[in-house]
Amino acid sequence: MKKTLLSGAVGAALVLMTSLAQGAAPADWNSVQATEITLFYPGTSAVEWITKGTEHGGARALKKGETCMDCHSEEVANMGQLIASGKKLEPSPIAGKAPSIKVKVQAAHDDEALYLRFSWTQPPASGGAKMDADNPVKIAYMLEAGGKVELAEPGGCWGACHGDARTMPGAADGKTKYVKGGSLADGVFYDLNQWRSGENKAYDGHIATERVMQGGQALVSAQGKLDGDTWTVEFTRKLAGGTGDVLLEPGKVYNFGVAIHDDNSAGRYHHVSLGYHLGIDAAPDITAARQ
Amino acid sequence: MTNLHGKKGFFARLRRPSAKYSVATLLLVGVVLGVLFWGGFNTALEATNTEAFCISCHEMRDNVYPEYKETIHYSNRTGVRATCPDCHVPKNWTYKMIRKVQASKELWGKLVGTIDTREKFEAKRLELARHEWQRMKASDSRECRNCHSLASMNSDAQKQRARKQHATALEDSMTCIDCHKGIAHHKPQGMTDEDEE
């Protein structure tokens, strides 16, 4: 009897220690500050287009150190409309494609982990061909530390978006996203976490010389659900991981971008955020406060 | 006819003092002739300074004019319209005359058919556009500033992007044409980064 009690107590203590070590997502997400961001359909606006002054009037501002948000934060949905309709930057528009998606982002952290929660209303389906038949929805976020990736600071994920990557016009199928001068050893990479709805599976990868969807050690879990027409996806990510994981430290700010592959889409046919900044106990665009 | 100095000819007659007409008559005739000449010259000059004149050549009518008709300088909610000469010919007389003399080269182009087909026009569009951009840059976009100025803009009424870009332009002493190439016509193919400097 004594032995049973003892082993029970040891077991309970172990469970408690494990849960403490892994941390726990906020019990009440309603108490965590939410930031609404607008993801838009970007068409073929690769980094080569963004930085070419004869095409993009903001290239000059970008060179001067302005961010994409500085000029475009108030017109994101309108940009999505222009591009999704094929008026700009989309040689093959998809009829019925949602121009933009408003996403509520919440972030919190404790000693062990960062907790991210994304929620959005499912846009109407386009009825177009299913590029990724297995996954109606995929959501990903990227983190970058120190602005080592060119354009990560002013332009979020755009440092990885190139005109010769797959699904761009004329691009090879095998070419993925990549970063100019990408190097895990030198910290020139994006940390990439993704959740896929059909597979109900989380991926922990990175983008350096190419996009790799595995090998990360920071992502603990990702869970998503569709309740009515509202998606909610929660990520739990350890502050410290391994190679290909950005080390998150209190007081610091990280370049941050979000992408949703809606409507069974793949490749460039996603919705993306402009470049945001995520602070761990720091207050730039989105703050993960200690809970 | 022999003059007082015994010389003959038209110029000699012009130099000979009049014994027949009063100074007042001569002055009056001179003034009237001057007004007629000057008025006629200006009328002819201004006739070339109209949109109708510009698009009387098919090179303009078929190429750049339809593009301009798609823009805000042609159609807008307030009904203010800038026509070809408003942007392409200076208002100041001296600069206008210089521009007109330069433009006489276009007559030669018309005669030899430099841009008399769509293909020829497109092949030369970048070169022609660069000439105009250089002219506007050199004059600090004088013709734009006949109507616009950074100082009189109400940035609150502008979109975020315009607000930001105009603030940058003011800081860096930029001129309108630095950013607004292609505002009234399609941008040429083959532009380089130098064209955006």
Contacts between the chains, C-beta under 8 A, distances in Angstrom:
chain1	res1	chain2	res2	distance
A	52	B	193	7.9
A	53	B	193	6.1
A	53	B	196	3.5
A	54	B	187	7.0
A	54	B	191	4.2
A	54	B	192	7.4
A	54	B	193	7.3
A	54	B	195	6.3
A	54	B	196	5.6
A	57	B	165	7.0
A	57	B	179	6.1
A	58	B	161	7.3
A	58	B	165	7.6
A	59	B	196	7.4
A	60	B	168	7.6
A	60	B	179	7.5
A	60	B	196	7.0
A	61	B	164	6.7
A	61	B	165	6.5
A	61	B	168	6.0
A	64	B	168	6.7
A	66	B	164	6.8
A	66	B	168	7.6
A	70	B	164	5.8
A	71	B	160	6.3
A	71	B	161	4.4
A	71	B	164	4.8
A	71	B	165	7.2
A	72	B	160	7.3
A	72	B	161	6.5
A	73	B	160	6.8
A	74	B	159	7.2
A	74	B	160	4.4
A	75	B	159	6.7
A	75	B	160	6.6
A	75	B	161	6.8
